[in-house]
Amino acid sequence: KSHPFPFQQHLEDPVTSQKWKLAGLPQDSYSLQNALICTYSRRWPLLLDPEGVGVRWIKAIEGPNKLVLLQPWDPDFYRSLQQCIRCYVPVLLEDLPDRQGLPAVLLPVMRWPLQGEATRGLSDSRPPP
């Protein structure tokens, strides 16, 4: 019989956890585990958030870092995304369609590592055809 790995005990920093809770992260262990996964993951987190709790938390945590909110229908979506990536500015992409409907320019951005390959996918300021 295998035992679950208590990654929360190994990754959690009490000061950071308290900061997250003050920023609106719910107090349950499931929310804390998800926050740890989002923070330590090597890939971009995909957030399914019908109640908007996670989005509010991300906005509160990343707001001081000049978080940029983008929606696919924004007229400057591609240019803004390109600028944010080049300047290491956090971006929250809201209301994206399902993965099959994602704009092609986002696919290299979502791969790890971000440096190099992802910015080549955005090297042209014009949206892809």
C-alpha positions in Angstrom: 0.0 0.0 0.0 1.4 3.4 -1.0 1.0 6.4 1.2 0.2 9.9 -0.1 3.2 12.2 -0.3 2.6 15.2 2.0 4.1 17.8 -0.4 2.4 20.6 1.4 4.6 19.9 4.4 7.8 20.1 2.3 6.9 23.2 0.2 4.8 25.3 2.5 6.3 28.5 3.9 4.1 29.7 6.8 4.8 33.4 6.1 3.9 33.0 2.4 0.8 30.9 3.3 -0.3 33.7 5.6 0.3 36.3 3.0 -1.8 34.3 0.5 -4.6 33.9 3.0 -4.6 37.7 3.6 -4.8 38.1 -0.2 -8.0 36.1 -0.3 -6.9 32.5 -0.6 -9.5 30.3 1.1 -8.2 28.7 4.3 -8.8 25.0 3.4 -5.9 22.7 2.6 -7.1 22.0 -0.9 -6.8 25.7 -1.9 -3.3 25.9 -0.3 -2.2 22.8 -2.2 -3.5 24.3 -5.4 -1.6 27.6 -4.7 1.6 25.6 -4.1 1.2 23.8 -7.3 0.6 27.1 -9.2 3.6 28.6 -7.5 6.1 25.7 -7.9 4.9 24.2 -11.2 7.3 24.3 -14.1 4.4 25.0 -16.5 1.7 27.6 -16.7 -1.2 26.8 -14.4 -4.6 26.4 -16.1 -7.2 27.8 -13.7 -10.8 26.6 -13.9 -12.4 29.1 -11.6 -16.2 29.4 -12.0 -16.6 31.3 -8.8 -13.6 33.7 -9.4 -11.9 33.0 -6.1 -8.6 32.0 -7.8 -8.6 35.0 -10.1 -9.2 37.4 -7.2 -6.3 35.8 -5.3 -4.0 36.0 -8.3 -4.9 39.7 -8.9 -4.2 40.4 -5.2 -0.9 38.6 -5.2 0.4 39.8 -8.5 -1.2 43.3 -8.6 1.9 44.9 -6.9 4.0 43.3 -9.7 2.1 45.3 -12.3 -0.1 42.3 -13.4 -1.6 42.8 -16.9 -5.0 41.4 -17.6 -5.6 40.3 -21.2 -8.6 38.8 -23.0 -8.3 37.3 -26.5 -10.6 40.0 -28.0 -8.4 42.9 -26.8 -7.3 44.8 -29.9 -3.7 44.9 -28.7 -3.7 41.3 -27.3 -0.6 40.0 -29.2 1.4 43.2 -28.8 0.7 43.4 -25.1 1.4 39.7 -24.5 4.7 40.1 -26.4 5.7 43.1 -24.4 4.8 41.5 -21.0 6.9 38.3 -21.9 9.9 40.4 -22.9 9.8 42.5 -19.8 8.9 39.6 -17.4 5.6 41.3 -16.4 3.0 38.9 -15.0 0.0 38.3 -17.3 -3.4 36.9 -16.5 -5.2 35.6 -19.7 -8.9 35.7 -19.0 -11.8 34.0 -20.7 -9.7 31.9 -23.1 -11.5 29.3 -25.2 -10.8 25.6 -24.6 -7.4 24.4 -25.6 -8.4 23.5 -29.2 -9.6 27.1 -29.7 -6.5 28.8 -28.3 -4.9 31.2 -30.6 -1.8 29.5 -32.3 0.5 32.2 -30.9 -0.2 31.0 -27.4 1.0 27.4 -27.9 4.8 28.1 -27.7 4.2 30.5 -24.9 2.6 27.7 -22.8 5.6 25.4 -23.2 8.5 25.3 -20.8 11.0 26.9 -20.7 9.6 30.3 -21.6 12.9 31.9 -22.5 13.8 31.7 -26.1 11.3 29.6 -27.9 8.2 31.4 -26.6 9.4 34.8 -27.5 10.2 33.6 -31.1 6.5 32.7 -31.4 5.7 36.3 -30.6 8.5 38.0 -32.5 6.1 39.5 -35.1 3.9 42.2 -33.7 1.1 41.2 -36.1 -1.3 38.5 -35.1 -0.8 35.2 -36.9 -3.2 34.4 -39.9 
